[in-house]
Amino acid sequence: MSRSYTDIEILKGCLKGRSEYQRALVMQYSDMLNATALRYIKDRDAAQDVLQDSFIRIFKYLPKYDPAKGKLSSWMCKIVINESLKVWRKRKDRVAYDDHFEMAAERPLALDELEVEDIYKLILELDEPYRTVFNLNVVEGYPHKEIAEMLSIKVPSSRSILSRAKQMIKNKINSVKMNESWI
């Protein structure tokens, strides 16, 4: 039976190079960090690679982590997001955001009757550019300026992509509601 450790215990143990605490960090956070990677990388094998690379960076930079600046889990999620975006930048078939998007008016989502799992599935169905910007803004809380810098796009493109992502989700929700009303 394995023991559950607090973040402080894990941090101190890892900084001392103790393998039981390193193993505890991986065991306690793998599922959460893998879910984060999967929000950006649809391919499970590629997401596992991102997770592996993220843990390497986490252990490398753990001495620089400052608990006063935020939770350990948030700091690790940011590393996973950055590793996911590195994979996206290396892809040859990625969409050039600024070349394909125009400004669009944002519209509110009709999410009242959906469960979290349903919304998560709808987000995963979005194509890469929409899913990435939606996750960065809505799920992770990054402002458009930071998203634009991360993805090397213009701020209006980030806004436009998010608006279209929301519209796509809204259309999927409405289509599901239409189908259900005929049953």
C-alpha positions as CSV (number, residue, x, y, z in Angstrom):
1,M,0.0,0.0,0.0
2,S,1.5,3.3,-1.0
3,R,1.3,6.4,1.1
4,S,-0.1,9.7,-0.1
5,Y,2.2,12.7,0.5
6,T,1.5,16.4,0.6
7,D,3.0,18.7,-2.0
8,I,5.5,20.1,0.5
9,E,6.6,16.6,1.5
10,I,7.0,15.6,-2.2
11,L,8.8,18.8,-3.0
12,K,11.3,18.4,-0.1
13,G,11.8,14.7,-0.8
14,C,12.4,15.2,-4.5
15,L,14.8,18.1,-3.9
16,K,16.8,15.6,-1.7
17,G,16.8,13.2,-4.6
18,R,14.7,10.5,-2.8
19,S,13.2,8.1,-5.2
20,E,10.1,7.3,-3.1
21,Y,9.1,11.0,-3.4
22,Q,9.8,11.2,-7.1
23,R,7.7,8.1,-7.6
24,A,5.0,9.7,-5.4
25,L,5.0,12.8,-7.5
26,V,4.5,10.8,-10.7
27,M,1.8,8.6,-9.2
28,Q,-0.2,11.4,-7.7
29,Y,-0.1,13.7,-10.7
30,S,0.2,11.5,-13.8
31,D,-3.6,11.3,-14.5
32,M,-4.2,15.0,-14.1
33,L,-1.2,15.9,-16.3
34,N,-2.1,13.3,-18.9
35,A,-5.6,14.7,-19.1
36,T,-4.0,18.2,-19.7
37,A,-1.8,16.8,-22.5
38,L,-4.8,15.1,-24.1
39,R,-6.7,18.4,-24.2
40,Y,-4.0,19.6,-26.6
41,I,-2.8,16.4,-28.3
42,K,-5.5,14.1,-29.6
43,D,-3.1,11.2,-30.2
44,R,-2.7,9.2,-27.0
45,D,0.8,8.0,-27.8
46,A,1.9,11.6,-28.6
47,A,0.3,12.8,-25.3
48,Q,2.2,10.1,-23.4
49,D,5.4,11.4,-25.0
50,V,4.5,14.9,-23.9
51,L,3.9,13.6,-20.4
52,Q,7.2,11.9,-20.4
53,D,9.1,15.0,-21.6
54,S,7.1,17.1,-19.1
55,F,8.2,14.9,-16.2
56,I,11.8,15.3,-17.3
57,R,11.4,19.1,-17.3
58,I,9.5,19.0,-14.0
59,F,12.3,17.1,-12.2
60,K,15.0,19.3,-13.9
61,Y,13.4,22.6,-12.9
62,L,11.9,21.5,-9.5
63,P,14.6,23.4,-7.6
64,K,13.3,26.6,-9.3
65,Y,9.7,26.0,-8.3
66,D,8.5,28.7,-5.9
67,P,5.5,27.6,-3.8
68,A,4.7,31.3,-3.1
69,K,3.9,31.8,-6.7
70,G,1.3,29.1,-7.0
71,K,0.3,25.5,-6.5
72,L,2.7,22.7,-7.6
73,S,0.0,21.2,-9.7
74,S,-0.6,24.5,-11.6
75,W,3.2,24.8,-12.2
76,M,3.3,21.3,-13.6
77,C,0.3,21.9,-15.8
78,K,1.9,24.9,-17.3
79,I,5.0,22.7,-18.2
80,V,2.7,20.1,-19.8
81,I,0.9,22.9,-21.8
82,N,4.3,24.3,-23.0
83,E,5.5,20.8,-24.0
84,S,2.2,20.2,-25.9
85,L,2.7,23.5,-27.7
86,K,6.2,22.5,-28.6
87,V,4.8,19.4,-30.3
88,W,2.3,21.5,-32.1
89,R,5.0,23.9,-33.4
90,K,7.1,21.0,-34.8
91,R,4.2,19.5,-36.8
92,K,4.5,20.1,-40.5
93,D,0.8,19.9,-41.1
94,R,-0.3,22.5,-38.6
95,V,-2.7,25.2,-39.6
96,A,-1.2,28.7,-40.1
97,Y,-3.8,30.5,-37.9
98,D,-3.4,34.0,-39.3
99,D,-3.9,32.8,-42.9
100,H,-7.2,31.2,-42.3
101,F,-9.2,33.2,-39.8
102,E,-11.1,36.5,-39.8
103,M,-12.6,38.3,-36.9
104,A,-16.0,37.0,-35.8
105,A,-18.4,38.2,-33.2
106,E,-18.4,36.2,-30.0
107,R,-21.7,34.6,-29.0
108,P,-22.6,33.0,-25.7
109,L,-22.7,29.2,-25.3
110,A,-25.9,27.3,-24.5
111,L,-24.3,24.9,-22.0
112,D,-27.0,24.8,-19.3
113,E,-28.2,21.2,-19.7
114,L,-24.8,19.5,-20.4
115,E,-22.6,17.6,-18.0
116,V,-18.9,18.3,-17.7
117,E,-18.1,15.0,-19.6
118,D,-20.3,16.0,-22.5
119,I,-18.6,19.4,-22.8
120,Y,-15.2,17.8,-22.6
121,K,-16.2,15.4,-25.5
122,L,-17.3,18.4,-27.5
123,I,-14.0,20.2,-27.0
124,L,-12.1,17.1,-28.0
125,E,-14.1,16.9,-31.3
126,L,-12.8,20.4,-32.3
127,D,-10.1,20.5,-34.9
128,E,-6.6,21.4,-33.6
129,P,-6.5,25.2,-33.9
130,Y,-9.9,25.6,-32.3
131,R,-9.3,23.1,-29.5
132,T,-5.9,24.6,-28.7
133,V,-7.1,28.2,-28.4
134,F,-10.3,27.2,-26.6
135,N,-8.3,25.2,-24.0
136,L,-5.7,27.9,-23.5
137,N,-8.3,30.6,-23.0
138,V,-11.4,29.0,-21.5
139,V,-9.9,26.0,-19.6
140,E,-6.5,27.4,-18.6
141,G,-7.4,31.1,-18.4
142,Y,-4.7,32.6,-20.6
143,P,-5.5,36.0,-22.1
144,H,-5.5,36.5,-25.8
145,K,-2.2,38.4,-25.7
146,E,-0.4,35.5,-24.2
147,I,-2.1,33.0,-26.5
148,A,-1.0,35.0,-29.5
149,E,2.6,35.0,-28.2
150,M,2.6,31.3,-27.5
151,L,1.2,30.4,-30.9
152,S,3.0,33.2,-32.9
153,I,-0.3,34.6,-34.1
154,K,-2.0,38.0,-33.9
155,V,-4.3,38.8,-30.9
156,P,-7.4,39.3,-33.3
157,S,-6.7,35.8,-34.7
158,S,-6.8,34.3,-31.2
159,R,-10.1,36.0,-30.5
160,S,-11.5,34.9,-33.9
161,I,-10.5,31.3,-33.4
162,L,-12.0,31.3,-29.9
163,S,-15.2,32.8,-31.2
164,R,-15.4,30.1,-34.0
165,A,-14.6,27.3,-31.5
166,K,-17.5,28.5,-29.2
167,Q,-19.8,28.7,-32.2
168,M,-18.9,25.2,-33.3
169,I,-19.6,23.9,-29.8
170,K,-22.9,25.7,-29.7
171,N,-23.9,24.3,-33.1
172,K,-23.0,20.8,-31.9
173,I,-25.1,21.3,-28.7
174,N,-28.0,22.6,-30.8
175,S,-27.8,19.6,-33.1
176,V,-27.8,17.2,-30.2
177,K,-30.8,19.0,-28.7
178,M,-32.6,18.9,-32.1
179,N,-32.0,15.2,-32.5
180,E,-33.2,14.5,-28.9
181,S,-36.4,16.5,-29.6
182,W,-37.4,14.1,-32.4
183,I,-37.1,11.0,-30.2
